[in-house]
Amino acid sequence: MKTQDFFEVLEAHKNKALLFEYAPKKLVGANYHITEVKHVGIDAVDCGAQMDSWNETVVQLWESPSELNKTEFMGVYKALGIFKKVGTMKPYDLHSEIKFEYGNSQFHTAQLFVNNFEIHGDRLIVKLAAEKTDCKAKSTCGLPEEVEIVDASACCSPESGCC
């Protein structure tokens, strides 16, 4: 989901509680805080020697150990206030993908993309998902689009013609 689209969802549901589902039926705790908003510029070269660049917005969620018994989730209105304040300090690339960085003792820290969202009564639930890695140079490497690479060395071996 693009940053602008995410903000539009928040604007449309200002009166709801904001919840994040990081895995099926697993929610970030009500004790979460938005601890960082990163404006990230990626400058990359893939295994086909093609350069690419793009921006991402990465929002870090952190569960406060001192608020483990908290049951009331942050409101969308409050989250919007945080995002707006950040935007006045450092403007967003509204066309960039928004991701959420999160981890806990049962889930490794990862950058998760917004897969979808749901409304359940007075709750806005943002459904996060992990993104699989992929070879961007499939055509250069002679790999069909639908093939899932299990062994990256097949794409990046000296004989492949891509590295």
Beta strands, then each sheet from edge to edge (+ up, - down):
strand 1: 17-23
strand 2: 26-27
strand 3: 32-45
strand 4: 51-63
strand 5: 97-104
strand 6: 107-120
strand 7: 123-129
sheet 1: 2+ 1- 7- 6+ 5- 4- 3+
end
